[in-house]
């Protein structure tokens, strides 16, 4: 499955993330660790609550880090796919009432 702008990412049940000094660690349900998340990746992780689309996550991160949303969206989608590949993230349905995405 490939994340798109309208995909809604949610941290998988049983996963957790925690900052320890300069490091941010993510644990999967089996206790395996993904280490070394930079502040941007850690913020993306935190925003994957099943309520925001991937685009909304990228827009929030771009605003918080004062950068253009285009490159942030590209990097966000790539990172979401990596988290999903590692069993840390699921894609859920768009929130009720969300407008459908237009085909481009």
Secondary structure, 3 states (H helix, E strand, C coil): CCCCCCCEEEECCCCEEEEECCEEEEECCCCCEECCCCHHHHHHHHHCECCCCHHHHHHHHHHHCCCCHHHHHHHHHHHHHHHHHCCCEEEECCCCCCCCCCCC
